Amino acid sequence: MSTKRKPPTLQQKKEEVNRKAIIWTGVTVVLLILIVIALIILTNG
C-alpha cells in the first residue's frame, strides 16, 4: 500500500482551528454591526 494516511490528530486540530476562526469572524461581525448601530444612534440622537 503506497497510500499515505494522515494521522487523525492533525485533522482534529484543523477542525478546532476552523471552529475558532468561525467563532472569531462571527464575534467581529457582531461587534462591527453593534458599533455601526451605536454610531447611527449617536449621530441621529
Residue, then its C-alpha position, 0 to 999 in steps of 0.5 A: m500500500s503506497t497510500k499515505r494516511k494522515p494521522p487523525t490528530l492533525q485533522q482534529k486540530k484543523e477542525e478546532v482551528n476552523r471552529k475558532a476562526i468561525i467563532w472569531t469572524g462571527v464575534t467581529v461581525v457582531l461587534l462591527i454591526l453593534i458599533v455601526i448601530a451605536l454610531i447611527i444612534l449617536t449621530n441621529g440622537 
